[in-house]
Amino acid sequence: MKKLLLISFSAGLLLSACSFGSDASNQKEVKFGEMMNDSKRVSFVLKNKDEESTPDKDNPIVAYIFTNDGKSTTYDAQGGKYDLGDMKDKSQDEILKIAKKQDKENIKKQRKEYLGDARNDKDVQKTNYEESIKLRGKDSSITKQEKRMLESDEKIYNDLKNLKYTEPKERKLKIGVVEDGTGNDTEKERFYAFPRYIDADSYKFVTDTKTINRYMYEMEGTHKNITVYDDKYAYLSSSETDDDRYYLATKVGKKSEKSALDKPDSKYVKRED
């Protein structure tokens, strides 16, 4: 049986380790759309732990997002090997090196997991085809259909087996907002910066932006900044609770005090339903 890939979480967290002295990230109230469109920035998607309501140095990193003037590149880190505190004193280049390694390891891990499923599908279909030959003969329309299905499963298996890892490419960062009904303020903000993945049904390595953008990190909670070691971070939170919650945070300047959602009329966002 093909497994479902648990990737459609609707929330996330971004944490930056550079550009925190820029104007956009050094305001009293900072907005993520503005910061992600303001020079280079490295960010982290953090997953909630236990029943906490505020992220800290021990939150696991599940994705790295690098943005540069409205362009983004996301690296998968679903294993959560590193925590936020592990990024202390690391340069952007050092974090990028970690991110690339994590992304490669996670894609290989997904490939290995789904290769077993694809092999099982192929073997089951081979049995179905052989049984159809015995019952109906090779020239039966049903047998021919079973053969086509077997050939398809064999191709899927071989393609996955021979899959070569490639690094993610930079793409345009898409940000959507759902306004609160007044037309003046935002209720939810969606960051379409999801990492690449191997699809659980087709077993294909999904790398095209249109397909990846079916998923996003949806945020709605704004908060006062937090401090991790000597660094200050602004963050947003998702609507989920407990282990399903994600945070969107970024390293900010000394003048910053809290986060805010981008306004519906911001030039960096697009209104959505």
Secondary structure as UniProt FT lines:
FT   TURN            20..21
FT   TURN            24..25
FT   STRAND          29..31
FT   HELIX           32..36
FT   STRAND          40..47
FT   TURN            50..51
FT   TURN            57..58
FT   STRAND          60..68
FT   TURN            69..70
FT   STRAND          71..76
FT   TURN            78..79
FT   HELIX           84..87
FT   TURN            88..89
FT   HELIX           92..136
FT   TURN            138..139
FT   HELIX           141..161
FT   STRAND          171..172
FT   STRAND          174..179
FT   STRAND          186..192
FT   STRAND          197..198
FT   TURN            200..202
FT   STRAND          205..206
FT   HELIX           209..212
FT   TURN            213..214
FT   STRAND          217..219
FT   STRAND          221..222
FT   STRAND          226..228
FT   TURN            229..230
FT   STRAND          231..237
FT   HELIX           242..244
FT   STRAND          246..252
FT   TURN            254..255
FT   STRAND          258..260
FT   TURN            264..265
FT   TURN            267..268
FT   STRAND          270..271
//
